[in-house]
Amino acid sequence: MNDTPEHIKKRFREMIMNRSNEERFMMGISMYDMAREITISSFPPKLSGKEFRELLFLRMYGNDFDEITKKNIIEHLKKLD
Protein backbone atom coordinates (compact mmCIF):
# COMPACT_ATOMS: atom_id res chain seq x y z
CA MET A 1 0.00 0.00 0.00
CA ASN A 2 1.34 3.41 -0.89
CA ASP A 3 -0.95 6.23 0.14
CA THR A 4 1.67 8.88 0.92
CA PRO A 5 1.36 11.96 -1.29
CA GLU A 6 4.40 12.70 -3.47
CA HIS A 7 5.07 16.09 -1.84
CA ILE A 8 5.25 14.41 1.58
CA LYS A 9 7.63 11.72 0.28
CA LYS A 10 9.80 14.43 -1.28
CA ARG A 11 9.87 16.47 1.93
CA PHE A 12 10.73 13.41 4.03
CA ARG A 13 13.60 12.51 1.69
CA GLU A 14 14.92 16.08 1.88
CA MET A 15 14.81 15.96 5.68
CA ILE A 16 16.73 12.68 5.74
CA MET A 17 19.29 13.83 3.19
CA ASN A 18 19.90 17.03 5.17
CA ARG A 19 21.32 14.90 7.98
CA SER A 20 25.00 14.08 8.03
CA ASN A 21 26.28 10.75 6.76
CA GLU A 22 27.03 9.78 10.35
CA GLU A 23 23.49 10.61 11.50
CA ARG A 24 21.96 8.56 8.67
CA PHE A 25 24.31 5.68 9.42
CA MET A 26 23.39 5.76 13.11
CA MET A 27 19.69 5.83 12.19
CA GLY A 28 20.21 2.67 10.14
CA ILE A 29 22.00 0.95 13.02
CA SER A 30 19.22 1.94 15.38
CA MET A 31 16.55 0.56 13.03
CA TYR A 32 18.47 -2.72 12.62
CA ASP A 33 18.88 -3.06 16.40
CA MET A 34 15.17 -2.49 16.93
CA ALA A 35 14.20 -5.02 14.24
CA ARG A 36 16.58 -7.57 15.82
CA GLU A 37 15.12 -7.01 19.29
CA ILE A 38 11.55 -7.34 18.00
CA THR A 39 12.51 -10.54 16.21
CA ILE A 40 14.21 -12.01 19.28
CA SER A 41 11.22 -11.13 21.47
CA SER A 42 9.10 -13.49 19.34
CA PHE A 43 11.38 -16.49 19.99
CA PRO A 44 10.30 -19.29 22.29
CA PRO A 45 12.08 -19.31 25.66
CA LYS A 46 15.10 -21.44 26.51
CA LEU A 47 16.61 -21.93 23.05
CA SER A 48 20.11 -23.33 22.91
CA GLY A 49 22.79 -21.13 21.36
CA LYS A 50 22.63 -23.15 18.15
CA GLU A 51 18.84 -22.98 17.96
CA PHE A 52 18.94 -19.24 18.67
CA ARG A 53 21.51 -18.54 15.91
CA GLU A 54 19.64 -20.66 13.37
CA LEU A 55 16.27 -19.08 14.12
CA LEU A 56 17.72 -15.56 14.13
CA PHE A 57 19.45 -16.18 10.81
CA LEU A 58 16.30 -17.60 9.22
CA ARG A 59 14.08 -14.79 10.49
CA MET A 60 16.47 -11.98 9.57
CA TYR A 61 18.05 -13.31 6.37
CA GLY A 62 16.15 -16.44 5.35
CA ASN A 63 14.57 -14.81 2.31
CA ASP A 64 17.90 -13.49 1.04
CA PHE A 65 19.46 -16.84 0.13
CA ASP A 66 18.60 -19.87 -1.97
CA GLU A 67 17.94 -23.16 -0.17
CA ILE A 68 21.42 -24.60 -0.72
CA THR A 69 23.15 -21.49 0.58
CA LYS A 70 20.80 -21.33 3.59
CA LYS A 71 21.56 -24.95 4.39
CA ASN A 72 25.32 -24.29 4.19
CA ILE A 73 25.07 -21.25 6.45
CA ILE A 74 22.97 -23.12 9.00
CA GLU A 75 25.45 -26.00 9.02
CA HIS A 76 28.24 -23.51 9.69
CA LEU A 77 26.24 -21.88 12.49
CA LYS A 78 25.67 -25.27 14.10
CA LYS A 79 29.44 -25.81 14.29
CA LEU A 80 29.94 -22.70 16.41
CA ASP A 81 30.29 -23.00 20.21
C-alpha positions as CSV (number, residue, x, y, z in Angstrom):
1,M,0.0,0.0,0.0
2,N,1.3,3.4,-0.9
3,D,-1.0,6.2,0.1
4,T,1.7,8.9,0.9
5,P,1.4,12.0,-1.3
6,E,4.4,12.7,-3.5
7,H,5.1,16.1,-1.8
8,I,5.3,14.4,1.6
9,K,7.6,11.7,0.3
10,K,9.8,14.4,-1.3
11,R,9.9,16.5,1.9
12,F,10.7,13.4,4.0
13,R,13.6,12.5,1.7
14,E,14.9,16.1,1.9
15,M,14.8,16.0,5.7
16,I,16.7,12.7,5.7
17,M,19.3,13.8,3.2
18,N,19.9,17.0,5.2
19,R,21.3,14.9,8.0
20,S,25.0,14.1,8.0
21,N,26.3,10.7,6.8
22,E,27.0,9.8,10.3
23,E,23.5,10.6,11.5
24,R,22.0,8.6,8.7
25,F,24.3,5.7,9.4
26,M,23.4,5.8,13.1
27,M,19.7,5.8,12.2
28,G,20.2,2.7,10.1
29,I,22.0,1.0,13.0
30,S,19.2,1.9,15.4
31,M,16.5,0.6,13.0
32,Y,18.5,-2.7,12.6
33,D,18.9,-3.1,16.4
34,M,15.2,-2.5,16.9
35,A,14.2,-5.0,14.2
36,R,16.6,-7.6,15.8
37,E,15.1,-7.0,19.3
38,I,11.6,-7.3,18.0
39,T,12.5,-10.5,16.2
40,I,14.2,-12.0,19.3
41,S,11.2,-11.1,21.5
42,S,9.1,-13.5,19.3
43,F,11.4,-16.5,20.0
44,P,10.3,-19.3,22.3
45,P,12.1,-19.3,25.7
46,K,15.1,-21.4,26.5
47,L,16.6,-21.9,23.0
48,S,20.1,-23.3,22.9
49,G,22.8,-21.1,21.4
50,K,22.6,-23.2,18.2
51,E,18.8,-23.0,18.0
52,F,18.9,-19.2,18.7
53,R,21.5,-18.5,15.9
54,E,19.6,-20.7,13.4
55,L,16.3,-19.1,14.1
56,L,17.7,-15.6,14.1
57,F,19.4,-16.2,10.8
58,L,16.3,-17.6,9.2
59,R,14.1,-14.8,10.5
60,M,16.5,-12.0,9.6
61,Y,18.0,-13.3,6.4
62,G,16.1,-16.4,5.3
63,N,14.6,-14.8,2.3
64,D,17.9,-13.5,1.0
65,F,19.5,-16.8,0.1
66,D,18.6,-19.9,-2.0
67,E,17.9,-23.2,-0.2
68,I,21.4,-24.6,-0.7
69,T,23.2,-21.5,0.6
70,K,20.8,-21.3,3.6
71,K,21.6,-24.9,4.4
72,N,25.3,-24.3,4.2
73,I,25.1,-21.2,6.4
74,I,23.0,-23.1,9.0
75,E,25.4,-26.0,9.0
76,H,28.2,-23.5,9.7
77,L,26.2,-21.9,12.5
78,K,25.7,-25.3,14.1
79,K,29.4,-25.8,14.3
80,L,29.9,-22.7,16.4
81,D,30.3,-23.0,20.2
